[in-house]
């Protein structure tokens, strides 16, 4: 079975192939976001120590980062569907091992978590490339908006669903539930094809690192991509870190309640949902500049924490930050799928995920010592300035106005 571009006369949401891909993405997102909360419940039940929790989650992140470039190369060598299915099966098989190790062996849990993270990481570039396969150019922006909606919905619902299920089932059963979600991830994607549209042959191939470097060189052919990726990485490493570390402290110490933390995070997700719905239909004339302006809105999040403003202003800032990040993400993914050589799309996408997600933990590690050394006011202000400046500098790079090297942009 092969996938082919869908006829432009029908909504992307009515196409079975895309619905299957969307379902797989949603299942993987639920499994990904549920795991930390399930293991957090294990800490509350004293089946897992906080240190062991940190080790297991760090192991999962390591597996993700190791697998993303591997998954990118494999998804460009073979059918993207096959790669996504193998990745989902790997995570589905490894997750019950975490349940077996719970309360018995932290080492076993960590090894299994590496495999789960590897499955998660290998899925990402395959799904990104599959989106370009099942949706034609005219509807890719709508498709990417629907995919990012799946991510935001899972972010919003996974913690609550996990907490509700924890009332009636134990932690090990919840872990097995995430394994079922990974199995759904493996089974749901539509049938795929090789990146060149033909069957994959058995001819000798270049070494892995050579093929990955080909993807890096392809990315280098698009200055707007490198500039946008640098801006995205800078914003995530600073603005995201401010949210992860400073917001909980300020919510507790300045406002005397965790309600501000909860409201801000909910507002961010609500803004992101609104942004995805908006960008599904909105086509800015200068889509690159509009997207980078949206990315810069993330600077409002750390800026709102600098001064003791009313909590409503903090919540409003996070709404705008969430709105802006999706006004960036959807055109960014769409332009990458349009402009990059289809035979190298998964590798270029893996570079995207590797840089933006890979440096996020670095920011989280550094921001707390920076706050201790320089004070929260200075660090938050610096984070806000980076979030504003990085997209502005990226907008000056050739091709950034339309996220395309072609005059007037690359079309839909």
C-alpha positions in Angstrom: 0.0 0.0 0.0 1.3 3.5 -0.8 0.3 7.0 0.1 -0.2 9.7 -2.5 -1.1 13.4 -2.3 -4.7 13.8 -1.4 -7.2 15.5 -3.7 -7.4 19.2 -2.8 -11.2 19.4 -3.0 -11.8 17.7 0.3 -11.0 18.8 3.8 -7.8 17.1 5.2 -9.8 16.0 8.2 -12.0 13.8 6.0 -9.2 11.8 4.6 -8.7 8.4 6.1 -5.0 8.4 5.6 -4.5 11.7 7.5 -6.9 10.7 10.2 -4.8 7.5 10.8 -1.7 9.6 10.9 -3.3 12.1 13.3 -4.5 9.3 15.5 -1.0 7.8 15.7 0.5 11.2 16.6 -2.2 11.7 19.3 -1.6 8.3 20.8 2.2 8.9 20.9 1.6 12.3 22.5 -0.6 10.9 25.2 1.9 8.2 26.0 4.8 10.7 26.1 3.1 13.2 28.3 1.5 10.6 30.6 4.7 8.8 31.6 6.2 11.5 33.8 2.8 11.9 35.7 2.5 8.2 36.2 6.0 8.0 37.6 5.3 11.0 39.7 2.4 9.1 41.2 4.8 6.3 41.9 6.9 8.7 43.9 3.9 9.7 45.9 3.2 6.1 46.7 6.9 5.6 47.7 7.4 3.0 45.0 10.0 5.3 43.4 12.3 7.9 44.9 12.7 11.4 43.5 16.3 10.6 42.5 15.2 7.5 40.7 12.4 9.5 39.0 15.0 12.0 37.7 17.3 9.2 36.5 14.5 7.4 34.6 13.3 10.7 32.9 16.8 11.7 32.1 17.3 8.2 30.5 14.2 8.7 28.4 15.5 12.1 27.2 18.9 10.5 26.3 17.1 7.8 24.3 15.1 10.5 22.5 18.1 12.5 21.5 20.1 9.5 20.4 17.3 8.2 18.3 16.1 11.4 16.5 19.0 11.5 14.0 18.9 7.7 13.6 15.2 7.9 12.9 15.7 10.7 10.4 18.2 8.7 8.4 16.1 5.5 8.5 12.9 7.4 7.5 14.7 8.7 4.4 16.1 5.3 3.6 12.9 3.3 4.0 9.2 3.8 4.2 8.4 6.4 6.8 5.4 4.3 7.9 7.7 1.3 8.6 10.0 3.5 10.7 7.1 4.9 12.7 5.7 1.5 13.3 9.0 0.0 14.4 9.5 3.0 16.7 6.0 2.6 18.2 6.6 -1.1 18.8 9.9 -0.5 20.5 8.3 1.9 23.0 5.3 -0.5 23.4 7.6 -3.4 24.3 9.9 -1.4 26.5 7.2 0.3 28.6 6.0 -2.9 30.4 9.7 -3.4 31.4 9.5 -0.1 33.3 6.5 -1.5 35.1 8.4 -4.7 36.0 11.4 -2.6 37.3 9.2 -0.3 39.4 10.1 -0.8 43.1 12.6 -3.5 42.1 15.4 -2.1 39.9 16.0 1.5 39.0 18.7 0.3 36.5 16.2 -1.9 34.7 13.7 1.0 34.6 16.4 3.4 33.2 17.4 1.0 30.4 13.8 0.5 29.4 13.3 4.3 29.5 16.1 4.7 27.0 14.3 2.4 24.7 11.0 4.2 25.2 12.7 7.5 24.5 14.3 6.0 21.4 10.9 5.0 20.1 9.6 8.5 20.8 12.5 10.2 19.1 12.4 8.0 16.0 8.7 8.7 15.5 9.1 12.4 15.3 10.9 12.9 11.9 9.0 10.0 10.4 5.6 11.6 11.3 6.9 14.9 10.0 7.8 13.4 6.7 4.6 11.4 6.5 2.5 14.5 6.8 4.1 15.8 3.6 3.4 12.5 2.0 -0.3 12.3 2.8 -1.2 16.0 2.3 -0.7 17.9 -0.9 0.9 21.3 -0.8 -2.3 23.3 -0.7 -3.4 21.6 2.5 -0.2 21.0 4.4 -0.7 24.0 6.6 -4.1 22.8 7.6 -2.6 19.3 8.2 0.2 20.7 10.3 -2.3 22.8 12.3 -4.3 19.6 13.0 -1.1 17.8 14.1 -0.1 20.5 16.5 -3.6 20.6 17.8 -3.1 16.9 18.7 0.0 17.8 20.6 -1.7 20.6 22.5 -4.8 18.5 23.3 -2.6 15.8 24.7 -0.6 18.3 26.8 -3.8 19.6 28.3 -5.6 16.3 28.8 -2.9 13.7 29.7 -2.3 14.9 33.3 -6.0 15.0 34.1 -6.7 11.7 32.5 -3.8 10.1 34.4 -5.0 11.5 37.7 -8.6 10.3 37.1 -7.4 6.8 36.1 -5.2 6.7 39.2 -8.3 6.7 41.3 -9.3 3.3 40.0 -6.1 1.5 38.9 -2.6 1.3 40.2 0.6 2.7 38.8 1.7 -0.4 37.0 -1.6 -0.7 35.2 -1.3 2.9 34.1 2.2 2.1 32.7 0.7 -0.8 30.8 -1.9 1.7 29.5 0.8 3.8 28.0 2.2 0.7 26.4 -1.2 0.2 24.7 -1.0 3.8 23.4 2.4 3.1 21.9 1.0 0.0 20.3 -1.8 2.2 18.8 1.0 4.5 17.6 2.6 1.6 15.7 -0.7 0.3 14.2 -2.4 3.5 13.3 -0.2 5.1 10.6 -1.3 4.8 6.9 0.7 2.6 4.6 3.8 4.5 3.3 6.3 4.5 0.5 10.0 5.1 0.0 11.0 8.7 -0.1 11.5 8.6 -3.8 8.1 7.1 -4.3 9.5 3.7 -5.3 10.1 0.4 -3.5 13.3 0.4 -1.4 16.0 -1.7 -3.0 18.8 -3.6 -1.4 21.6 -1.6 -3.1 24.6 -0.6 -0.9 24.0 2.6 0.9 26.3 5.3 2.3 27.3 5.1 5.9 24.9 6.5 8.5 27.0 9.6 9.4 27.4 10.4 5.7 23.7 10.3 5.1 23.1 12.4 8.2 25.6 15.0 7.0 23.8 15.1 3.7 20.8 16.2 5.6 22.8 18.9 7.4 24.1 20.1 4.0 20.5 20.2 2.7 19.5 22.3 5.7 22.5 24.6 4.9 21.1 25.3 1.4 18.2 27.2 3.1 19.6 30.1 5.1 16.2 30.9 6.4 15.9 27.4 7.9 19.2 27.7 9.8 18.3 31.2 11.0 14.8 30.1 12.1 16.2 27.0 13.8 18.8 29.2 15.7 16.0 31.5 16.8 13.7 28.7 17.9 16.5 27.0 19.8 17.4 30.3 21.6 13.8 30.9 22.6 13.2 27.4 23.9 16.5 27.4 25.8 15.7 30.7 27.5 11.9 31.3 27.5 11.0 27.7 28.1 13.5 27.5 30.9 12.1 30.6 32.6 8.7 28.9 32.5 10.0 25.6 33.9 12.1 27.0 36.7 11.2 30.6 37.5 7.5 30.5 37.1 6.9 27.9 39.9 9.2 29.9 42.3 7.5 33.2 41.5 4.1 31.7 41.8 4.9 30.5 45.3 7.1 33.3 46.6 5.5 36.4 45.0 1.9 35.5 44.8 1.7 33.0 47.7 -0.2 30.4 45.7 0.4 27.7 43.1 -2.8 28.9 41.3 -0.8 31.4 39.3 1.4 28.6 38.0 -1.5 26.4 37.1 -3.4 29.3 35.4 -0.3 30.4 33.4 0.4 26.9 32.1 -3.3 26.4 31.2 -3.4 29.8 29.5 -0.3 28.9 27.5 -1.9 25.7 26.2 -5.2 27.6 25.5 -3.3 30.2 23.6 -1.5 27.5 21.6 -4.8 25.9 20.7 -6.2 29.2 19.5 -3.1 29.8 17.5 -3.3 26.4 15.8 -7.0 27.1 14.9 -6.1 30.5 13.6 -3.2 29.5 11.4 -5.1 26.6 9.9 -6.8 29.1 7.7 -4.8 32.3 7.9 -2.2 32.8 5.2 -0.1 35.9 6.0 1.4 37.6 2.9 4.9 37.5 4.5 4.5 34.2 6.3 8.1 34.0 7.5 8.1 37.4 9.2 4.7 36.8 10.7 5.9 33.4 12.0 9.0 34.9 13.6 6.9 37.7 15.1 4.8 35.0 16.7 7.9 33.3 18.0 9.1 36.5 19.6 5.8 36.7 21.6 7.4 34.0 23.8 9.4 36.8 25.3 6.3 38.1 27.0 6.3 35.1 29.3 9.6 35.8 31.1 9.0 39.6 30.8 5.7 39.2 32.8 7.6 37.7 35.6 10.2 40.5 36.0 8.0 42.9 37.9 5.2 42.2 40.5 2.3 42.8 38.2 -1.2 41.6 38.7 -1.6 37.8 38.1 -4.0 38.5 35.3 -1.2 40.1 33.3 1.0 37.0 33.8 -1.9 34.8 32.5 -2.4 37.1 29.5 1.3 37.0 28.7 1.2 33.2 28.6 -1.9 33.2 26.4 0.0 35.4 23.9 3.1 33.2 24.2 1.1 30.1 23.4 -0.7 31.8 20.5 2.6 33.0 19.1 4.4 29.7 19.3 1.8 28.1 17.1 1.8 31.0 14.6 5.5 30.0 14.2 5.3 26.2 14.4 2.7 25.6 11.7 4.2 27.8 8.9 7.7 26.6 9.9 6.8 22.9 9.5 4.9 23.6 6.3 7.7 25.6 4.8 10.2 22.9 5.7 8.0 20.2 4.0 7.7 22.5 0.9 11.2 23.7 0.5 13.4 20.8 1.5 14.3 17.9 -0.9 11.6 15.2 -0.1 14.4 12.6 -0.1 16.0 14.4 2.9 13.0 15.8 4.7 13.2 13.3 7.6 16.9 14.1 8.2 16.4 17.8 8.1 13.4 17.4 10.4 15.5 15.4 12.8 18.1 18.2 12.9 15.2 20.5 13.8 14.1 18.3 16.7 17.6 17.6 17.8 18.6 21.2 18.2 15.4 22.7 19.6 14.5 19.9 22.0 18.1 18.9 22.7 19.2 22.3 24.0 16.1 22.7 26.2 17.5 20.6 29.0 20.7 22.7 28.9 18.7 25.8 29.6 16.8 24.1 32.4 20.1 23.1 34.0 21.7 26.5 33.7 18.9 28.9 34.7 18.6 27.9 38.4 22.4 28.6 39.0 22.1 31.8 37.0 19.2 33.0 39.2 21.3 32.2 42.3 24.3 34.1 40.9 22.6 37.1 39.2 19.1 37.2 40.7 15.8 36.4 39.1 15.2 39.9 37.8 18.3 40.0 35.7 18.0 36.5 34.4 14.3 36.8 33.4 15.1 40.1 31.7 17.9 38.5 29.8 15.7 35.6 28.7 13.0 38.1 27.5 15.6 40.0 25.5 16.9 36.8 23.8 13.3 35.8 22.9 12.8 39.2 21.3 16.2 39.6 19.6 16.7 36.1 18.2 13.6 36.1 15.9 14.3 39.7 14.9 17.9 38.8 13.8 16.5 35.7 12.0 14.1 38.0 10.0 17.2 39.7 8.5 18.4 36.5 6.8 17.9 36.0 3.1 14.6 34.0 2.5 13.2 34.6 6.0 10.4 36.8 4.8 8.6 34.0 3.1 10.5 31.0 4.5 11.6 30.3 0.9 14.6 31.0 -1.4 12.2 31.7 -4.2 11.1 35.3 -4.9 7.6 36.0 -3.5 7.6 32.7 -1.5 7.1 29.1 -2.3 3.3 29.0 -2.6 1.0 27.1 -0.2 
